[in-house]
Amino acid sequence: MNDIETHGDELFNTDLETREWTVEEDFAKERIDKYITEVWEEEVSRSQVQLWITGEHVKVNGNTVKANYKLSVGDKVEVVVPELVSVEIVADNIPLEVVYEDHDLIVINKPRGMVVHPAPGHSSGTLVNALMYHCKDLSGINGELRPGIVHRIDKDTSGLIMAAKNDKAHASLAAQLKEHTVTRRYIALVHGSISHDQGTVDAPIGRDTVDRKMYTVKEKNSKHAVTHFTVKERLGDYTLLELQLETGRTHQIRVHMKFIGHPLVGDPIYGRNKGVKLKGQALHAAVLGFIHPSSGEYMEFSAGIPEELEELLASLRSR
């Protein structure tokens, strides 16, 4: 049985500033609660937004509204995030594959299936819980639910992820991510045979207006996104790719590969429900490189692809 240490804390939201939007034509007649979940930069649940609305933290044109309020073009939407939420964080003795560690940071090879950080109602079993047990000290820039977390990879994406042990290291690594100077290369298996050896997908990504859990390529209410790819191997109806992120949008590789007609194998959201079966997308963060916050030296780490994907590739090669 895992050893667990429990810490009672209060989560201070790091985005306390008022957020404001002017409603564009694409969102006319949309419910206010759905609208906020779509334009919010981070992940936020509709139920959480409804709590904000009930608590009168949301205003439209200076007035409080109900969750079913229908927006009009030009409406001014304002959200003031409540200051603190009571949470309980656990330090959980979950085994970690540590690739590198020093007094400033730690690099982990995350297994497929592990969530990166807790969320309300899901406070244990995540990478953060494991890091709290292993490291004891983590940076506090992202609040108590995401201590040390500088960037994320999806639950079913395996591979390298870095975490900061102090605020100075966190600020340095976050700045490098913002400036697109961090090296991030991924290995992915996609549907279809890609004929050209290299390519770049330069297409903006934003929330899907129908399903807020999904992202899509769109021009309005989107962010610049660039993914470079190189064909490593063609395997009949599949292609093994190495991809390099120039930007780091949510689900970026998954969305971009679907956009060019080659979705990731096993992707439950953007993939195809046919062909070989995998529990989650065939995507692995294989290389991670950055400037060390203290030494100023460039460091680069790599992690081999997981056994499950290796076995799938061997099966495809034998066909």
Secondary structure, DSSP 4 states (H G I P E B T S, - for coil): ---EEEEEEEEE-S--S-EEEE--GGGTT-BHHHHHHHH-SS---HHHHHHHHHTT-EEETTEE--TTPBP-TT-EEEE---SEEEEEEEEE-----EEEE-SSEEEEEEPTT--SS-BTTB-SSSHHHHHHHHHS----TT-TTSTTB-----TT-EEEEEEESSHHHHHHHHHHHHTT-SEEEEEEEEES---SSEEEEE--EEE-SS-TT-EEE-SSS-B--EEEEEEEEEETTEEEEEEEESS--TTHHHHHHHHTT-PBTT-TTTS-SSSS--SS--EEEEEEEEE-TTT--EEEEE-PPPHHHHHHHHHHHT-
